[in-house]
Amino acid sequence: MLTLLLHFCIVAGAMLLVSYFMRGIDVDGVGSAFIAALVLGLANLVIKPILMFLTAPINWLTLGLFTFVINGLLLKLVAEFVDGFRVRDWLSAILGSIFISVLSSIMHAILL
């Protein structure tokens, strides 16, 4: 349970860092980032496997690069449901999801 809470804190911190350095992603505060991280985790748990299954042929043709589009879609979807978390456009969503993933991985390697 503590590891899961730490994971959400790491993702929320990554979202805050990305929003600080990227112009297309805005987070109002720590609370919004934590809620967005929680909703993103739920979306990755429930929606992402369905999307990955439905887009498997496209994913195979692009050698897995379409996964970046799916991650961007999920980030943009989370922005629609969470107040205080905004993603301006599709390019920001795709790049933001990449940067959030990279920063989370680095923080996980350091902290866990």
C-alpha positions in Angstrom: 0.0 0.0 0.0 2.8 2.4 0.8 4.5 1.6 -2.5 1.3 2.4 -4.4 1.0 5.7 -2.6 4.7 6.5 -3.3 4.1 5.6 -7.0 1.2 8.1 -7.2 3.4 10.8 -5.5 6.2 10.1 -8.0 3.8 10.4 -11.0 2.3 13.6 -9.5 5.8 15.1 -9.0 6.6 14.2 -12.6 3.4 15.9 -13.8 4.4 19.0 -11.8 7.9 19.0 -13.3 6.6 18.6 -16.8 4.0 21.3 -16.4 6.8 23.6 -15.2 9.0 23.0 -18.2 6.3 22.5 -21.0 4.0 25.2 -22.2 1.2 22.9 -23.3 0.5 21.2 -19.9 -0.7 23.1 -16.9 -1.2 21.9 -13.3 -2.7 24.2 -10.7 -1.1 22.6 -7.7 -0.1 19.5 -5.9 -3.6 18.4 -5.2 -4.6 18.6 -8.8 -1.4 16.7 -9.8 -2.2 14.0 -7.3 -5.8 13.6 -8.4 -4.6 13.6 -12.1 -2.0 10.9 -11.3 -4.7 8.8 -9.6 -7.1 9.2 -12.5 -4.3 8.5 -15.0 -3.4 5.3 -13.1 -7.0 4.2 -13.2 -7.2 5.0 -16.9 -4.0 3.0 -17.5 -5.5 0.1 -15.6 -8.9 0.0 -17.2 -8.9 1.8 -20.6 -5.3 1.3 -21.9 -5.5 -2.5 -22.2 -8.7 -2.2 -24.2 -7.2 0.5 -26.5 -4.0 -1.6 -26.9 -6.1 -4.6 -28.0 -8.2 -2.6 -30.4 -5.2 -0.9 -32.0 -3.0 -3.9 -32.0 -2.7 -4.1 -35.9 -1.7 -0.4 -36.0 0.7 -0.9 -33.2 2.3 -3.8 -34.9 2.7 -1.9 -38.2 4.3 1.0 -36.4 6.5 -1.3 -34.3 4.9 -0.1 -31.1 5.2 3.7 -31.8 1.4 4.0 -31.8 1.6 3.4 -28.0 2.8 7.0 -27.7 -0.4 8.2 -29.3 -2.5 6.0 -26.9 -0.6 7.4 -23.9 -1.2 10.9 -25.2 -4.9 10.2 -25.6 -5.1 8.9 -22.1 -3.3 12.0 -20.8 -5.7 14.3 -22.7 -8.7 12.3 -21.5 -7.5 12.7 -17.9 -7.2 16.5 -18.5 -10.9 16.5 -19.5 -12.0 15.1 -16.2 -9.7 16.6 -13.7 -10.1 20.3 -12.7 -6.8 22.1 -12.5 -5.0 19.8 -15.0 -5.0 21.0 -18.6 -3.4 19.7 -21.8 -3.5 22.2 -24.6 -3.1 20.1 -27.8 -2.3 16.6 -29.1 1.4 17.3 -29.5 1.6 18.5 -25.9 -0.3 15.4 -24.8 2.0 13.0 -26.6 5.2 14.8 -25.6 3.9 15.3 -22.0 3.2 11.6 -21.7 6.7 10.7 -22.9 8.3 13.1 -20.4 6.1 12.0 -17.5 7.0 8.4 -18.2 10.7 9.1 -18.4 10.7 11.3 -15.3 8.6 8.7 -13.4 11.0 6.0 -14.4 14.0 8.0 -13.2 12.4 8.9 -9.9 11.4 5.2 -9.4 14.9 4.1 -10.0 16.2 6.6 -7.5 13.6 6.2 -4.8 12.4 2.5 -5.0 
